[in-house]
Structures are given as C-alpha cells and as structure tokens.
Amino acid sequence: MRVPKTWLPILAKRVVNNLITEGLVESKVPLDELIRHTEALIYEELTVEDRLADEVRQILKSFEGEIERKRLDYKALFDMTKHRLVKERKIIL
C-alpha cells in the first residue's frame, strides 16, 4: 500500500464530507459509521496489489525447485505471473 495507513481515516472523512457537501449522497446511517465503511473500502482498494503480489509469491514458491534448476529469472517470472493474473481477473491497479 502506497498510502500510509494513518491517512485512511483522514481520506475517508474528506471523501464523505465532500460527497455530502456537494449533494451527491445522502447518508441514511450515522456519519461516523459511513466514514468507517468508506475507510474500509479505501483500504480494500489500496491493498489489492499487495494481496496479488502475495499470491504470486505463493504460486512461484510452488515452482521454486524448477526455477532454481532452470536458472530462471525470478523477477521476470513474478512480473509475467502478476500481469497474467491481472489480465485474467480484470483487476485495475
């Protein structure tokens, strides 16, 4: 995640306040609850790439012996695998 986790409450509060101020949303739940849910959504979106990288590492770990035996470039395999998963799952990074 490229944004410090401590910024998430601030970002969520700004997003919610701007949406309400502009009249784009009308809250049917308490403002604090809406901000907490918004923060959770922002966190979820910002950690997609981190979770994907973890998954790619797990995939490549299962082929560790073959990668070493054939002296394959781990970084290139990592990037290719990540790109393939992004394309297959239609993930926006």
C-alpha positions as CSV (number, residue, x, y, z in Angstrom):
1,M,0.0,0.0,0.0
2,R,1.5,3.3,-1.0
3,V,-0.6,5.5,1.3
4,P,0.3,5.4,5.0
5,K,-2.5,3.6,6.9
6,T,-2.7,6.5,9.3
7,W,-4.0,8.7,6.4
8,L,-7.0,6.4,5.8
9,P,-9.3,8.0,8.4
10,I,-8.5,11.5,7.1
11,L,-9.1,10.5,3.4
12,A,-12.3,8.7,4.3
13,K,-13.6,11.7,6.2
14,R,-12.7,14.1,3.4
15,V,-14.3,11.9,0.7
16,V,-17.6,11.5,2.7
17,N,-17.7,15.2,3.7
18,N,-17.1,16.3,0.0
19,L,-19.8,13.9,-1.3
20,I,-22.3,15.1,1.3
21,T,-21.4,18.8,0.8
22,E,-21.8,18.5,-3.0
23,G,-25.2,16.8,-2.5
24,L,-24.0,13.7,-4.3
25,V,-25.0,11.4,-1.5
26,E,-27.5,11.5,1.4
27,S,-26.5,9.4,4.4
28,K,-29.1,7.2,5.9
29,V,-26.6,6.0,8.6
30,P,-24.7,8.0,11.2
31,L,-21.8,9.9,9.7
32,D,-19.2,8.1,11.8
33,E,-20.4,4.7,10.5
34,L,-20.3,6.0,6.9
35,I,-16.8,7.2,7.4
36,R,-15.7,3.9,8.9
37,H,-17.2,1.9,6.0
38,T,-15.6,4.3,3.5
39,E,-12.2,3.8,5.2
40,A,-12.6,0.1,4.9
41,L,-13.4,0.4,1.2
42,I,-10.4,2.6,0.6
43,Y,-8.2,0.1,2.5
44,E,-9.6,-2.8,0.5
45,E,-8.8,-1.0,-2.8
46,L,-5.3,0.2,-1.8
47,T,-4.3,-3.3,-0.7
48,V,-5.4,-5.2,-3.9
49,E,-1.9,-5.0,-5.4
50,D,-0.3,-6.2,-2.1
51,R,-2.6,-9.2,-1.9
52,L,-1.9,-10.0,-5.6
53,A,1.8,-9.9,-5.0
54,D,1.5,-12.3,-2.1
55,E,-0.5,-14.7,-4.2
56,V,2.1,-14.5,-7.0
57,R,4.9,-15.3,-4.4
58,Q,2.9,-18.3,-3.3
59,I,2.5,-19.6,-6.8
60,L,6.1,-19.1,-7.6
61,K,7.1,-20.8,-4.3
62,S,5.4,-24.0,-5.5
63,F,7.8,-23.9,-8.6
64,E,10.9,-22.9,-6.5
65,G,12.8,-26.1,-7.4
66,E,12.2,-25.8,-11.1
67,I,13.0,-22.1,-11.1
68,E,16.4,-22.8,-9.5
69,R,17.1,-25.8,-11.6
70,K,16.5,-24.0,-14.9
71,R,18.1,-20.8,-13.5
72,L,15.0,-18.7,-14.4
73,D,14.8,-15.0,-13.7
74,Y,12.5,-14.8,-10.6
75,K,11.7,-11.1,-11.2
76,A,10.7,-11.7,-14.8
77,L,8.5,-14.7,-13.8
78,F,7.0,-12.6,-11.0
79,D,6.1,-9.8,-13.4
80,M,4.7,-12.2,-16.0
81,T,2.6,-14.1,-13.5
82,K,1.3,-10.9,-11.9
83,H,0.4,-9.5,-15.3
84,R,-1.4,-12.7,-16.3
85,L,-3.5,-12.7,-13.1
86,V,-4.3,-9.0,-13.5
87,K,-5.5,-9.7,-17.1
88,E,-7.4,-12.9,-16.2
89,R,-9.2,-11.3,-13.3
90,K,-9.6,-7.9,-14.9
91,I,-8.0,-6.2,-11.9
92,I,-7.4,-2.5,-12.0
93,L,-4.2,-1.5,-10.3
